[in-house]
Amino acid sequence: MFRSILVAAAAFACAVPAFAGSKNFPQCSQYGEGFVYSPDTGMCIKVSGEFRADYNFGKTNSPFGSSVAGTADVRGDTGFGPFRAVVEPRASKY
């Protein structure tokens, strides 16, 4: 399962720059840098993440470890007022 998460994170990391590009979205400038407008949802989206690999010099069964973390921040205005959703998935194996 962890291998599937790593593959999905790598594929997502490759797709995000193509999605974001170097476009400027004035409707998302109020939320800060890095937000991209999604015309399908009418919301502004910012995606970020990291991959980390470690080596442990101590006496353990598995000296190698890795972790993956990501963040998706979605913001916009609705008929009920401002909307914000933040998702921060994390996975690690040591």
N, CA, C and O atoms as a CHARMM CRD file, in Angstrom:
* protein
*
  376
    1    1 MET  N      0.81700  -1.19100   0.00000 PROA 1      0.00000
    2    1 MET  CA     0.00000   0.00000   0.00000 PROA 1      0.00000
    3    1 MET  C      0.86200   1.25700   0.00000 PROA 1      0.00000
    4    1 MET  O      0.55100   2.22600  -0.69300 PROA 1      0.00000
    5    2 PHE  N      1.94200   1.24400   0.77300 PROA 2      0.00000
    6    2 PHE  CA     2.81100   2.41400   0.83600 PROA 2      0.00000
    7    2 PHE  C      3.40500   2.70100  -0.53500 PROA 2      0.00000
    8    2 PHE  O      3.55900   3.86000  -0.91800 PROA 2      0.00000
    9    3 ARG  N      3.74000   1.64500  -1.27500 PROA 3      0.00000
   10    3 ARG  CA     4.29600   1.81700  -2.61500 PROA 3      0.00000
   11    3 ARG  C      3.26700   2.50500  -3.52000 PROA 3      0.00000
   12    3 ARG  O      3.63500   3.34300  -4.34300 PROA 3      0.00000
   13    4 SER  N      1.99700   2.16400  -3.37700 PROA 4      0.00000
   14    4 SER  CA     0.93900   2.80200  -4.17400 PROA 4      0.00000
   15    4 SER  C      0.83900   4.28700  -3.85500 PROA 4      0.00000
   16    4 SER  O      0.63400   5.10700  -4.74900 PROA 4      0.00000
   17    5 ILE  N      0.98500   4.63000  -2.57600 PROA 5      0.00000
   18    5 ILE  CA     0.93100   6.02800  -2.17300 PROA 5      0.00000
   19    5 ILE  C      2.10200   6.79100  -2.77200 PROA 5      0.00000
   20    5 ILE  O      1.93300   7.92000  -3.23300 PROA 5      0.00000
   21    6 LEU  N      3.28900   6.19000  -2.77000 PROA 6      0.00000
   22    6 LEU  CA     4.45200   6.85500  -3.34700 PROA 6      0.00000
   23    6 LEU  C      4.28000   7.07800  -4.84800 PROA 6      0.00000
   24    6 LEU  O      4.61500   8.14800  -5.35600 PROA 6      0.00000
   25    7 VAL  N      3.76900   6.08900  -5.55100 PROA 7      0.00000
   26    7 VAL  CA     3.55000   6.22300  -6.99300 PROA 7      0.00000
   27    7 VAL  C      2.51900   7.30900  -7.27400 PROA 7      0.00000
   28    7 VAL  O      2.70600   8.11900  -8.18200 PROA 7      0.00000
   29    8 ALA  N      1.43800   7.33400  -6.50800 PROA 8      0.00000
   30    8 ALA  CA     0.40900   8.35700  -6.69900 PROA 8      0.00000
   31    8 ALA  C      0.96300   9.75200  -6.40500 PROA 8      0.00000
   32    8 ALA  O      0.65600  10.70000  -7.12600 PROA 8      0.00000
   33    9 ALA  N      1.77300   9.88600  -5.35900 PROA 9      0.00000
   34    9 ALA  CA     2.35600  11.18200  -5.02000 PROA 9      0.00000
   35    9 ALA  C      3.31700  11.65100  -6.11100 PROA 9      0.00000
   36    9 ALA  O      3.33900  12.83500  -6.44500 PROA 9      0.00000
   37   10 ALA  N      4.10600  10.73800  -6.66700 PROA 10     0.00000
   38   10 ALA  CA     5.03100  11.10400  -7.73900 PROA 10     0.00000
   39   10 ALA  C      4.28100  11.53800  -8.99200 PROA 10     0.00000
   40   10 ALA  O      4.66300  12.51600  -9.63500 PROA 10     0.00000
   41   11 ALA  N      3.22500  10.82400  -9.34100 PROA 11     0.00000
   42   11 ALA  CA     2.43300  11.19100 -10.51100 PROA 11     0.00000
   43   11 ALA  C      1.75000  12.54300 -10.30100 PROA 11     0.00000
   44   11 ALA  O      1.68400  13.36300 -11.21700 PROA 11     0.00000
   45   12 PHE  N      1.25100  12.76400  -9.10100 PROA 12     0.00000
   46   12 PHE  CA     0.59400  14.02800  -8.78500 PROA 12     0.00000
   47   12 PHE  C      1.58800  15.17600  -8.83600 PROA 12     0.00000
   48   12 PHE  O      1.26500  16.25300  -9.33700 PROA 12     0.00000
   49   13 ALA  N      2.79500  14.95600  -8.32300 PROA 13     0.00000
   50   13 ALA  CA     3.82500  15.99900  -8.33100 PROA 13     0.00000
   51   13 ALA  C      4.22100  16.37700  -9.74600 PROA 13     0.00000
   52   13 ALA  O      4.54900  17.53500 -10.00800 PROA 13     0.00000
   53   14 CYS  N      4.19600  15.42500 -10.65700 PROA 14     0.00000
   54   14 CYS  CA     4.52800  15.71600 -12.05300 PROA 14     0.00000
   55   14 CYS  C      3.39200  16.45400 -12.75300 PROA 14     0.00000
   56   14 CYS  O      3.64200  17.25000 -13.65800 PROA 14     0.00000
   57   15 ALA  N      2.16400  16.20500 -12.35500 PROA 15     0.00000
   58   15 ALA  CA     1.01100  16.81000 -13.02200 PROA 15     0.00000
   59   15 ALA  C      0.71500  18.22200 -12.53700 PROA 15     0.00000
   60   15 ALA  O      0.16700  19.02100 -13.29500 PROA 15     0.00000
   61   16 VAL  N      1.05800  18.55100 -11.30300 PROA 16     0.00000
   62   16 VAL  CA     0.70700  19.85500 -10.73700 PROA 16     0.00000
   63   16 VAL  C      1.35100  21.01200 -11.49600 PROA 16     0.00000
   64   16 VAL  O      0.64400  21.97300 -11.79900 PROA 16     0.00000
   65   17 PRO  N      2.66000  20.98600 -11.82800 PROA 17     0.00000
   66   17 PRO  CA     3.22500  22.11700 -12.57100 PROA 17     0.00000
   67   17 PRO  C      2.54500  22.33400 -13.91900 PROA 17     0.00000
   68   17 PRO  O      2.38800  23.47900 -14.34200 PROA 17     0.00000
   69   18 ALA  N      2.14200  21.28100 -14.59800 PROA 18     0.00000
   70   18 ALA  CA     1.45400  21.42400 -15.88000 PROA 18     0.00000
   71   18 ALA  C      0.08900  22.07000 -15.67900 PROA 18     0.00000
   72   18 ALA  O     -0.36300  22.84800 -16.51900 PROA 18     0.00000
   73   19 PHE  N     -0.56400  21.75000 -14.57700 PROA 19     0.00000
   74   19 PHE  CA    -1.86800  22.32900 -14.27600 PROA 19     0.00000
   75   19 PHE  C     -1.74500  23.80300 -13.91600 PROA 19     0.00000
   76   19 PHE  O     -2.51800  24.63300 -14.39400 PROA 19     0.00000
   77   20 ALA  N     -0.77300  24.12200 -13.07700 PROA 20     0.00000
   78   20 ALA  CA    -0.62400  25.49000 -12.59200 PROA 20     0.00000
   79   20 ALA  C      0.01300  26.38500 -13.65000 PROA 20     0.00000
   80   20 ALA  O     -0.46600  27.49300 -13.89400 PROA 20     0.00000
   81   21 GLY  N      1.07600  25.91900 -14.27300 PROA 21     0.00000
   82   21 GLY  CA     1.76500  26.72000 -15.27300 PROA 21     0.00000
   83   21 GLY  C      2.26200  28.02400 -14.69000 PROA 21     0.00000
   84   21 GLY  O      2.53100  28.10900 -13.49200 PROA 21     0.00000
   85   22 SER  N      2.38600  29.03400 -15.52100 PROA 22     0.00000
   86   22 SER  CA     2.83500  30.34400 -15.05600 PROA 22     0.00000
   87   22 SER  C      1.72000  31.37100 -15.21300 PROA 22     0.00000
   88   22 SER  O      1.98600  32.55300 -15.42800 PROA 22     0.00000
   89   23 LYS  N      0.48900  30.92800 -15.10600 PROA 23     0.00000
   90   23 LYS  CA    -0.66400  31.79900 -15.29500 PROA 23     0.00000
   91   23 LYS  C     -0.92200  32.62700 -14.04100 PROA 23     0.00000
   92   23 LYS  O     -0.63400  32.19600 -12.92400 PROA 23     0.00000
   93   24 ASN  N     -1.46200  33.80700 -14.24500 PROA 24     0.00000
   94   24 ASN  CA    -1.83500  34.66200 -13.12900 PROA 24     0.00000
   95   24 ASN  C     -3.35900  34.67200 -13.04000 PROA 24     0.00000
   96   24 ASN  O     -4.03100  34.96800 -14.02800 PROA 24     0.00000
   97   25 PHE  N     -3.90600  34.35800 -11.88200 PROA 25     0.00000
   98   25 PHE  CA    -5.34200  34.28100 -11.69500 PROA 25     0.00000
   99   25 PHE  C     -5.78000  35.39600 -10.74900 PROA 25     0.00000
  100   25 PHE  O     -5.64700  35.26200  -9.53300 PROA 25     0.00000
  101   26 PRO  N     -6.30700  36.50200 -11.30100 PROA 26     0.00000
  102   26 PRO  CA    -6.67600  37.61900 -10.42200 PROA 26     0.00000
  103   26 PRO  C     -7.76000  37.25900  -9.41200 PROA 26     0.00000
  104   26 PRO  O     -7.79500  37.84200  -8.32800 PROA 26     0.00000
  105   27 GLN  N     -8.65600  36.30600  -9.73800 PROA 27     0.00000
  106   27 GLN  CA    -9.70300  35.94000  -8.79000 PROA 27     0.00000
  107   27 GLN  C     -9.15600  35.17200  -7.59700 PROA 27     0.00000
  108   27 GLN  O     -9.86400  35.00000  -6.60500 PROA 27     0.00000
  109   28 CYS  N     -7.89800  34.70200  -7.66800 PROA 28     0.00000
  110   28 CYS  CA    -7.28600  33.96500  -6.55500 PROA 28     0.00000
  111   28 CYS  C     -6.21800  34.77600  -5.82800 PROA 28     0.00000
  112   28 CYS  O     -5.66100  34.29500  -4.84100 PROA 28     0.00000
  113   29 SER  N     -5.91900  35.97300  -6.27800 PROA 29     0.00000
  114   29 SER  CA    -4.84000  36.75800  -5.67500 PROA 29     0.00000
  115   29 SER  C     -5.13500  37.13100  -4.22800 PROA 29     0.00000
  116   29 SER  O     -4.20500  37.37600  -3.45900 PROA 29     0.00000
  117   30 GLN  N     -6.38700  37.17900  -3.84400 PROA 30     0.00000
  118   30 GLN  CA    -6.73600  37.53000  -2.46100 PROA 30     0.00000
  119   30 GLN  C     -6.31600  36.45200  -1.46000 PROA 30     0.00000
  120   30 GLN  O     -6.19000  36.73600  -0.26900 PROA 30     0.00000
  121   31 TYR  N     -6.10000  35.22200  -1.92700 PROA 31     0.00000
  122   31 TYR  CA    -5.73300  34.11600  -1.03500 PROA 31     0.00000
  123   31 TYR  C     -4.22700  33.93900  -0.90400 PROA 31     0.00000
  124   31 TYR  O     -3.77200  33.18000  -0.04900 PROA 31     0.00000
  125   32 GLY  N     -3.45200  34.61900  -1.72600 PROA 32     0.00000
  126   32 GLY  CA    -2.00300  34.51200  -1.63800 PROA 32     0.00000
  127   32 GLY  C     -1.41200  33.86100  -2.87600 PROA 32     0.00000
  128   32 GLY  O     -2.12500  33.51200  -3.81600 PROA 32     0.00000
  129   33 GLU  N     -0.12000  33.71000  -2.85900 PROA 33     0.00000
  130   33 GLU  CA     0.60500  33.16400  -4.00600 PROA 33     0.00000
  131   33 GLU  C      0.41000  31.65000  -4.11300 PROA 33     0.00000
  132   33 GLU  O      0.32900  30.94700  -3.10500 PROA 33     0.00000
  133   34 GLY  N      0.33700  31.16400  -5.35200 PROA 34     0.00000
  134   34 GLY  CA     0.27000  29.73300  -5.58600 PROA 34     0.00000
  135   34 GLY  C     -1.12600  29.16800  -5.79700 PROA 34     0.00000
  136   34 GLY  O     -1.25500  27.98500  -6.11300 PROA 34     0.00000
  137   35 PHE  N     -2.16400  29.95800  -5.63600 PROA 35     0.00000
  138   35 PHE  CA    -3.52400  29.46600  -5.84400 PROA 35     0.00000
  139   35 PHE  C     -3.87500  29.51900  -7.32300 PROA 35     0.00000
  140   35 PHE  O     -3.55200  30.48200  -8.01900 PROA 35     0.00000
  141   36 VAL  N     -4.54300  28.46800  -7.79500 PROA 36     0.00000
  142   36 VAL  CA    -4.93900  28.33200  -9.18800 PROA 36     0.00000
  143   36 VAL  C     -6.45900  28.25400  -9.24200 PROA 36     0.00000
  144   36 VAL  O     -7.08200  27.57400  -8.42600 PROA 36     0.00000
  145   37 TYR  N     -7.05100  28.95000 -10.20400 PROA 37     0.00000
  146   37 TYR  CA    -8.50600  28.95500 -10.33100 PROA 37     0.00000
  147   37 TYR  C     -8.97700  27.70900 -11.07800 PROA 37     0.00000
  148   37 TYR  O     -8.43000  27.36200 -12.12500 PROA 37     0.00000
  149   38 SER  N     -9.98000  27.04600 -10.54200 PROA 38     0.00000
  150   38 SER  CA   -10.59400  25.89000 -11.18500 PROA 38     0.00000
  151   38 SER  C    -11.97300  26.30700 -11.69800 PROA 38     0.00000
  152   38 SER  O    -12.89500  26.48800 -10.90300 PROA 38     0.00000
  153   39 PRO  N    -12.12500  26.46200 -13.01800 PROA 39     0.00000
  154   39 PRO  CA   -13.42100  26.90300 -13.53500 PROA 39     0.00000
  155   39 PRO  C    -14.53400  25.87200 -13.31600 PROA 39     0.00000
  156   39 PRO  O    -15.70700  26.24200 -13.26000 PROA 39     0.00000
  157   40 ASP  N    -14.19000  24.59900 -13.19500 PROA 40     0.00000
  158   40 ASP  CA   -15.21000  23.56300 -12.96900 PROA 40     0.00000
  159   40 ASP  C    -15.90000  23.72000 -11.61600 PROA 40     0.00000
  160   40 ASP  O    -17.11000  23.52500 -11.50000 PROA 40     0.00000
  161   41 THR  N    -15.11700  24.07500 -10.59300 PROA 41     0.00000
  162   41 THR  CA   -15.68000  24.20700  -9.25100 PROA 41     0.00000
  163   41 THR  C    -15.91900  25.65400  -8.84100 PROA 41     0.00000
  164   41 THR  O    -16.69100  25.92000  -7.92100 PROA 41     0.00000
  165   42 GLY  N    -15.25300  26.60100  -9.52800 PROA 42     0.00000
  166   42 GLY  CA   -15.35800  28.00700  -9.14100 PROA 42     0.00000
  167   42 GLY  C    -14.55900  28.31800  -7.89500 PROA 42     0.00000
  168   42 GLY  O    -14.79600  29.33700  -7.24600 PROA 42     0.00000
  169   43 MET  N    -13.61900  27.45900  -7.55100 PROA 43     0.00000
  170   43 MET  CA   -12.80300  27.62300  -6.34300 PROA 43     0.00000
  171   43 MET  C    -11.33100  27.83700  -6.72600 PROA 43     0.00000
  172   43 MET  O    -10.92400  27.55800  -7.85300 PROA 43     0.00000
  173   44 CYS  N    -10.55400  28.33000  -5.77400 PROA 44     0.00000
  174   44 CYS  CA    -9.11000  28.49000  -5.93600 PROA 44     0.00000
  175   44 CYS  C     -8.42400  27.36000  -5.17900 PROA 44     0.00000
  176   44 CYS  O     -8.77400  27.07600  -4.03300 PROA 44     0.00000
  177   45 ILE  N     -7.44600  26.71300  -5.81500 PROA 45     0.00000
  178   45 ILE  CA    -6.80500  25.52100  -5.25400 PROA 45     0.00000
  179   45 ILE  C     -5.29700  25.72400  -5.19800 PROA 45     0.00000
  180   45 ILE  O     -4.69800  26.25900  -6.13100 PROA 45     0.00000
  181   46 LYS  N     -4.69000  25.29100  -4.09500 PROA 46     0.00000
  182   46 LYS  CA    -3.23100  25.30400  -3.94800 PROA 46     0.00000
  183   46 LYS  C     -2.81100  23.92200  -3.46400 PROA 46     0.00000
  184   46 LYS  O     -3.32800  23.42700  -2.46200 PROA 46     0.00000
  185   47 VAL  N     -1.86900  23.29700  -4.18100 PROA 47     0.00000
  186   47 VAL  CA    -1.41000  21.95700  -3.84000 PROA 47     0.00000
  187   47 VAL  C      0.09000  22.01500  -3.61000 PROA 47     0.00000
  188   47 VAL  O      0.82000  22.61600  -4.39900 PROA 47     0.00000
  189   48 SER  N      0.55400  21.39100  -2.52800 PROA 48     0.00000
  190   48 SER  CA     1.99100  21.31500  -2.24900 PROA 48     0.00000
  191   48 SER  C      2.28700  19.99000  -1.56300 PROA 48     0.00000
  192   48 SER  O      1.37300  19.30700  -1.10100 PROA 48     0.00000
  193   49 GLY  N      3.56500  19.62700  -1.49600 PROA 49     0.00000
  194   49 GLY  CA     3.92500  18.37500  -0.84700 PROA 49     0.00000
  195   49 GLY  C      5.42200  18.18000  -0.77600 PROA 49     0.00000
  196   49 GLY  O      6.20000  18.99700  -1.26700 PROA 49     0.00000
  197   50 GLU  N      5.81300  17.07100  -0.15000 PROA 50     0.00000
  198   50 GLU  CA     7.23300  16.74000  -0.01400 PROA 50     0.00000
  199   50 GLU  C      7.41800  15.23000   0.07800 PROA 50     0.00000
  200   50 GLU  O      6.52500  14.49700   0.50200 PROA 50     0.00000
  201   51 PHE  N      8.59100  14.79600  -0.32700 PROA 51     0.00000
  202   51 PHE  CA     8.99600  13.40200  -0.18900 PROA 51     0.00000
  203   51 PHE  C     10.30000  13.40900   0.59000 PROA 51     0.00000
  204   51 PHE  O     11.18100  14.22700   0.32600 PROA 51     0.00000
  205   52 ARG  N     10.42600  12.50100   1.54900 PROA 52     0.00000
  206   52 ARG  CA    11.62600  12.47000   2.39200 PROA 52     0.00000
  207   52 ARG  C     12.12200  11.04100   2.51300 PROA 52     0.00000
  208   52 ARG  O     11.33600  10.11800   2.72900 PROA 52     0.00000
  209   53 ALA  N     13.43400  10.86200   2.37200 PROA 53     0.00000
  210   53 ALA  CA    14.05900   9.54900   2.55200 PROA 53     0.00000
  211   53 ALA  C     15.12600   9.67800   3.63700 PROA 53     0.00000
  212   53 ALA  O     15.90100  10.63400   3.64100 PROA 53     0.00000
  213   54 ASP  N     15.16400   8.70800   4.55900 PROA 54     0.00000
  214   54 ASP  CA    16.10100   8.74700   5.69200 PROA 54     0.00000
  215   54 ASP  C     16.90200   7.45800   5.77300 PROA 54     0.00000
  216   54 ASP  O     16.48200   6.40000   5.30500 PROA 54     0.00000
  217   55 TYR  N     18.07100   7.58900   6.38500 PROA 55     0.00000
  218   55 TYR  CA    18.87700   6.42200   6.70600 PROA 55     0.00000
  219   55 TYR  C     19.24100   6.50900   8.17100 PROA 55     0.00000
  220   55 TYR  O     19.75800   7.53100   8.62200 PROA 55     0.00000
  221   56 ASN  N     18.97700   5.43800   8.92800 PROA 56     0.00000
  222   56 ASN  CA    19.23000   5.40300  10.36400 PROA 56     0.00000
  223   56 ASN  C     20.51300   4.60800  10.61900 PROA 56     0.00000
  224   56 ASN  O     20.61800   3.45200  10.20900 PROA 56     0.00000
  225   57 PHE  N     21.47200   5.21400  11.28400 PROA 57     0.00000
  226   57 PHE  CA    22.74100   4.55300  11.57200 PROA 57     0.00000
  227   57 PHE  C     22.69600   3.70700  12.83100 PROA 57     0.00000
  228   57 PHE  O     23.67400   3.03400  13.15400 PROA 57     0.00000
  229   58 GLY  N     21.58100   3.72800  13.54900 PROA 58     0.00000
  230   58 GLY  CA    21.45000   2.94500  14.77100 PROA 58     0.00000
  231   58 GLY  C     21.21700   1.47500  14.48200 PROA 58     0.00000
  232   58 GLY  O     21.16300   1.05300  13.32700 PROA 58     0.00000
  233   59 LYS  N     21.08100   0.70700  15.54500 PROA 59     0.00000
  234   59 LYS  CA    20.83300  -0.73300  15.40800 PROA 59     0.00000
  235   59 LYS  C     19.33000  -0.97700  15.32400 PROA 59     0.00000
  236   59 LYS  O     18.65900  -1.11500  16.34700 PROA 59     0.00000
  237   60 THR  N     18.81200  -1.02800  14.11600 PROA 60     0.00000
  238   60 THR  CA    17.39600  -1.30000  13.90700 PROA 60     0.00000
  239   60 THR  C     17.25800  -2.38800  12.85500 PROA 60     0.00000
  240   60 THR  O     18.22200  -2.72600  12.16800 PROA 60     0.00000
  241   61 ASN  N     16.06400  -2.93000  12.73500 PROA 61     0.00000
  242   61 ASN  CA    15.81000  -3.94900  11.72200 PROA 61     0.00000
  243   61 ASN  C     15.83000  -3.37800  10.31700 PROA 61     0.00000
  244   61 ASN  O     16.27200  -4.04300   9.38000 PROA 61     0.00000
  245   62 SER  N     15.35900  -2.16400  10.16400 PROA 62     0.00000
  246   62 SER  CA    15.31600  -1.52800   8.84900 PROA 62     0.00000
  247   62 SER  C     15.95500  -0.14700   8.93400 PROA 62     0.00000
  248   62 SER  O     15.34900   0.77000   9.48900 PROA 62     0.00000
  249   63 PRO  N     17.16000   0.02600   8.40100 PROA 63     0.00000
  250   63 PRO  CA    17.82700   1.32300   8.52000 PROA 63     0.00000
  251   63 PRO  C     17.25900   2.38000   7.57100 PROA 63     0.00000
  252   63 PRO  O     17.53300   3.56800   7.74300 PROA 63     0.00000
  253   64 PHE  N     16.47600   1.97000   6.57700 PROA 64     0.00000
  254   64 PHE  CA    15.92800   2.92100   5.61400 PROA 64     0.00000
  255   64 PHE  C     14.49700   3.28500   5.96800 PROA 64     0.00000
  256   64 PHE  O     13.74000   2.46300   6.48500 PROA 64     0.00000
  257   65 GLY  N     14.14100   4.52100   5.68200 PROA 65     0.00000
  258   65 GLY  CA    12.77000   4.97300   5.91000 PROA 65     0.00000
  259   65 GLY  C     12.41000   6.05300   4.91600 PROA 65     0.00000
  260   65 GLY  O     13.28700   6.70100   4.34500 PROA 65     0.00000
  261   66 SER  N     11.15000   6.24200   4.71400 PROA 66     0.00000
  262   66 SER  CA    10.69800   7.29800   3.80700 PROA 66     0.00000
  263   66 SER  C      9.32400   7.78700   4.24700 PROA 66     0.00000
  264   66 SER  O      8.57900   7.08800   4.93300 PROA 66     0.00000
  265   67 SER  N      9.01600   9.00600   3.82900 PROA 67     0.00000
  266   67 SER  CA     7.70900   9.56600   4.14000 PROA 67     0.00000
  267   67 SER  C      7.26800  10.48100   3.00300 PROA 67     0.00000
  268   67 SER  O      8.08300  11.04000   2.26900 PROA 67     0.00000
  269   68 VAL  N      5.97000  10.61200   2.88800 PROA 68     0.00000
  270   68 VAL  CA     5.35100  11.45700   1.87600 PROA 68     0.00000
  271   68 VAL  C      4.30400  12.29800   2.58400 PROA 68     0.00000
  272   68 VAL  O      3.54300  11.78600   3.40600 PROA 68     0.00000
  273   69 ALA  N      4.26200  13.58800   2.26900 PROA 69     0.00000
  274   69 ALA  CA     3.26400  14.47600   2.86700 PROA 69     0.00000
  275   69 ALA  C      2.77100  15.43500   1.78800 PROA 69     0.00000
  276   69 ALA  O      3.53400  15.84600   0.91300 PROA 69     0.00000
  277   70 GLY  N      1.52400  15.77500   1.85600 PROA 70     0.00000
  278   70 GLY  CA     0.95200  16.69800   0.88600 PROA 70     0.00000
  279   70 GLY  C     -0.09000  17.58600   1.53400 PROA 70     0.00000
  280   70 GLY  O     -0.58800  17.29400   2.62100 PROA 70     0.00000
  281   71 THR  N     -0.41200  18.67600   0.85000 PROA 71     0.00000
  282   71 THR  CA    -1.43500  19.59500   1.33300 PROA 71     0.00000
  283   71 THR  C     -2.24500  20.09000   0.14300 PROA 71     0.00000
  284   71 THR  O     -1.68300  20.49700  -0.87400 PROA 71     0.00000
  285   72 ALA  N     -3.54400  20.05500   0.27200 PROA 72     0.00000
  286   72 ALA  CA    -4.44300  20.64400  -0.71600 PROA 72     0.00000
  287   72 ALA  C     -5.31700  21.66200   0.01700 PROA 72     0.00000
  288   72 ALA  O     -6.03900  21.31400   0.95100 PROA 72     0.00000
  289   73 ASP  N     -5.24500  22.91800  -0.41500 PROA 73     0.00000
  290   73 ASP  CA    -5.99700  24.01000   0.20100 PROA 73     0.00000
  291   73 ASP  C     -6.97200  24.55000  -0.84200 PROA 73     0.00000
  292   73 ASP  O     -6.55000  25.01600  -1.90100 PROA 73     0.00000
  293   74 VAL  N     -8.26900  24.48900  -0.55200 PROA 74     0.00000
  294   74 VAL  CA    -9.30300  24.94300  -1.47600 PROA 74     0.00000
  295   74 VAL  C    -10.06300  26.09100  -0.81600 PROA 74     0.00000
  296   74 VAL  O    -10.51700  25.98100   0.32300 PROA 74     0.00000
  297   75 ARG  N    -10.19200  27.20200  -1.56100 PROA 75     0.00000
  298   75 ARG  CA   -10.89500  28.36700  -1.01800 PROA 75     0.00000
  299   75 ARG  C    -11.81400  28.96700  -2.06600 PROA 75     0.00000
  300   75 ARG  O    -11.56000  28.86400  -3.26700 PROA 75     0.00000
  301   76 GLY  N    -12.87100  29.58700  -1.60600 PROA 76     0.00000
  302   76 GLY  CA   -13.80500  30.24600  -2.51200 PROA 76     0.00000
  303   76 GLY  C    -14.95800  30.86000  -1.75500 PROA 76     0.00000
  304   76 GLY  O    -15.05400  30.75900  -0.53200 PROA 76     0.00000
  305   77 ASP  N    -15.83600  31.50200  -2.51400 PROA 77     0.00000
  306   77 ASP  CA   -17.03300  32.11400  -1.93600 PROA 77     0.00000
  307   77 ASP  C    -18.25300  31.32500  -2.37200 PROA 77     0.00000
  308   77 ASP  O    -18.36700  30.92300  -3.53000 PROA 77     0.00000
  309   78 THR  N    -19.15600  31.11100  -1.44200 PROA 78     0.00000
  310   78 THR  CA   -20.40500  30.40900  -1.73400 PROA 78     0.00000
  311   78 THR  C    -21.57700  31.31600  -1.35600 PROA 78     0.00000
  312   78 THR  O    -21.38200  32.42100  -0.85000 PROA 78     0.00000
  313   79 GLY  N    -22.75800  30.84700  -1.60000 PROA 79     0.00000
  314   79 GLY  CA   -23.95200  31.59500  -1.21700 PROA 79     0.00000
  315   79 GLY  C    -24.11500  31.73200   0.28300 PROA 79     0.00000
  316   79 GLY  O    -24.86100  32.59100   0.75300 PROA 79     0.00000
  317   80 PHE  N    -23.41600  30.88300   1.04500 PROA 80     0.00000
  318   80 PHE  CA   -23.49200  30.91800   2.50400 PROA 80     0.00000
  319   80 PHE  C    -22.33100  31.68600   3.13100 PROA 80     0.00000
  320   80 PHE  O    -22.30000  31.86900   4.34800 PROA 80     0.00000
  321   81 GLY  N    -21.38000  32.13600   2.31700 PROA 81     0.00000
  322   81 GLY  CA   -20.22100  32.86300   2.81700 PROA 81     0.00000
  323   81 GLY  C    -18.93700  32.22000   2.34400 PROA 81     0.00000
  324   81 GLY  O    -18.95800  31.39500   1.43100 PROA 81     0.00000
  325   82 PRO  N    -17.80200  32.58800   2.95800 PROA 82     0.00000
  326   82 PRO  CA   -16.51200  32.03600   2.52400 PROA 82     0.00000
  327   82 PRO  C    -16.40700  30.54100   2.82100 PROA 82     0.00000
  328   82 PRO  O    -16.94500  30.04600   3.81100 PROA 82     0.00000
  329   83 PHE  N    -15.69900  29.83700   1.93600 PROA 83     0.00000
  330   83 PHE  CA   -15.49600  28.39000   2.06400 PROA 83     0.00000
  331   83 PHE  C    -14.00500  28.10500   2.05700 PROA 83     0.00000
  332   83 PHE  O    -13.25800  28.68200   1.26800 PROA 83     0.00000
  333   84 ARG  N    -13.57200  27.20200   2.94900 PROA 84     0.00000
  334   84 ARG  CA   -12.17500  26.76500   2.97100 PROA 84     0.00000
  335   84 ARG  C    -12.11100  25.31900   3.42100 PROA 84     0.00000
  336   84 ARG  O    -12.73700  24.93100   4.40800 PROA 84     0.00000
  337   85 ALA  N    -11.33800  24.51800   2.67800 PROA 85     0.00000
  338   85 ALA  CA   -11.10800  23.11900   3.03700 PROA 85     0.00000
  339   85 ALA  C     -9.62800  22.83300   2.88500 PROA 85     0.00000
  340   85 ALA  O     -9.02600  23.16800   1.86400 PROA 85     0.00000
  341   86 VAL  N     -9.03800  22.21300   3.90100 PROA 86     0.00000
  342   86 VAL  CA    -7.62100  21.85300   3.87600 PROA 86     0.00000
  343   86 VAL  C     -7.50200  20.36400   4.14300 PROA 86     0.00000
  344   86 VAL  O     -8.04200  19.85500   5.12500 PROA 86     0.00000
  345   87 VAL  N     -6.78900  19.66500   3.26300 PROA 87     0.00000
  346   87 VAL  CA    -6.54700  18.23300   3.41500 PROA 87     0.00000
  347   87 VAL  C     -5.03300  18.03600   3.45800 PROA 87     0.00000
  348   87 VAL  O     -4.31800  18.53400   2.58800 PROA 87     0.00000
  349   88 GLU  N     -4.53900  17.30600   4.47200 PROA 88     0.00000
  350   88 GLU  CA    -3.10400  17.07300   4.63400 PROA 88     0.00000
  351   88 GLU  C     -2.82000  15.58300   4.82800 PROA 88     0.00000
  352   88 GLU  O     -2.62500  15.13100   5.95600 PROA 88     0.00000
  353   89 PRO  N     -2.79600  14.81400   3.73000 PROA 89     0.00000
  354   89 PRO  CA    -2.47500  13.38200   3.87300 PROA 89     0.00000
  355   89 PRO  C     -0.98400  13.17600   4.13100 PROA 89     0.00000
  356   89 PRO  O     -0.14300  13.89700   3.59300 PROA 89     0.00000
  357   90 ARG  N     -0.67000  12.18200   4.96100 PROA 90     0.00000
  358   90 ARG  CA     0.72300  11.83300   5.27100 PROA 90     0.00000
  359   90 ARG  C      0.84800  10.31500   5.32700 PROA 90     0.00000
  360   90 ARG  O     -0.07700   9.61500   5.74200 PROA 90     0.00000
  361   91 ALA  N      1.99200   9.82600   4.90800 PROA 91     0.00000
  362   91 ALA  CA     2.27300   8.39200   4.98500 PROA 91     0.00000
  363   91 ALA  C      3.76300   8.22300   5.25000 PROA 91     0.00000
  364   91 ALA  O      4.57800   8.98400   4.72900 PROA 91     0.00000
  365   92 SER  N      4.12300   7.22500   6.06200 PROA 92     0.00000
  366   92 SER  CA     5.53600   6.97600   6.33100 PROA 92     0.00000
  367   92 SER  C      5.76300   5.50200   6.54700 PROA 92     0.00000
  368   92 SER  O      4.86200   4.75200   6.92300 PROA 92     0.00000
  369   93 LYS  N      6.99900   5.11200   6.29500 PROA 93     0.00000
  370   93 LYS  CA     7.39400   3.71000   6.50600 PROA 93     0.00000
  371   93 LYS  C      8.82800   3.71500   7.02300 PROA 93     0.00000
  372   93 LYS  O      9.74200   4.22000   6.37100 PROA 93     0.00000
  373   94 TYR  N      9.00000   3.14100   8.20700 PROA 94     0.00000
  374   94 TYR  CA    10.33700   3.05700   8.82200 PROA 94     0.00000
  375   94 TYR  C     10.58400   1.66100   9.31700 PROA 94     0.00000
  376   94 TYR  O     11.65000   1.38100   9.86600 PROA 94     0.00000
